[in-house]
Amino acid sequence: MLKRFLARVYWTFSRWTLVSEAAPTRPTVLVGAPHTSNWDFVLMLAIAWQLRIDVHWLGKNSLFHGWRGPIMRRLGGIPVDRADPARVVNDVIGQVHDGTVFGLVVTPDGTRGGNEYWKSGFYRIARATGMPVTLGFVDRTTMTTGLGPTIDLTGDVAADMDRVRAFYADKAGLRPERRTEPRLREENPASAAPDGA
């Protein structure tokens, strides 16, 4: 109740407008993109609390040190060791199979600076667990944010990513200059290599 109340207050006074398709009704990998600012985290929580989505998100270990640990966990955080990125996907798959995650928020464009590729962890988690992918977005040009379609991945990486690219083609992010084009290394088999989550 408190989360829903806080979300309502936020959307009442925010410059942003929540524009969303229906919340997913089954466990999903929730992509947050374009991820270009720390404010994306606030928007993500406001969306989830308004739509009553039980979300979890991956965060570096240092965010969970000391007094911040209980708060971050309460907000849905799952600490991960970025020095061992391959373990991240396996740990999350284990949690999904245990039934502990409903909506797993992943920001595949990585850090809040432009990168050449998205990280493929969201794709591998979805394929390994059978979870669909829900496309969350932030678009400064229209000052809208929310959830787009929920899609089932086919395993054809290029075709799946074409659908993702089509959705994000007109989404600028909070800081457009930091936007990364939705593209995975795995779309080019010659350069494909594990790249973490």
Steps between C-alpha positions, in 0.01 A plus 500: 500500500779743592686436173183557297431823692855628441474412131170687473650809660801479270293480181273781617788746528749361248571660161502145363188325374450129557396335171486127532362184354347258750737368764623147423308222672790255523869516595687717253837652424428872503739693278566858609624709209641731393689508832679836494452646849474408868146643490401191302503310831241734652280471192530120509382483861214743433383292203524171689324630811220663299440185294548271802787308348724315746839590353856396569809658348870425479744733674873499563610370840616839624141630496414250774778581747418624851172676573404508132475121475159452668354798313621380160372148565165640612481687168553171315877505456703185436875554565734368231875475467594673174844338512325172416229594247441145378377408847238776495281327242529162673411651840195676358383188315518314830289765673240498222472121517457529877203730437658801672486748211195633320635792300877515455607848388811500280667799333678330208667814366720472808654806659344842444735578212488405137616147420532319171279210604234410752594234753330171419424381854132594469470287186677199651296518822174517305593207277631286788190553716231522233410847626375759251660843465307817583633816338508788746591843370594860577448761229600858568370629168141427609566500878336158520610180669345162564473148364476401138418155366589170664658267245610138494848449360541245221873428522558672167711779652501731199124469444422547869724806519338645189175507698676663795668759275169585334345579838790711626567678169325819613588481872771750597562442871551775756840591353478418130872545437566194717257270319627164372339337197332170599744251349663185637843362412326167444332642190841482337623144565859590409525744789266330748649437844360491854459858620342469843150611596 
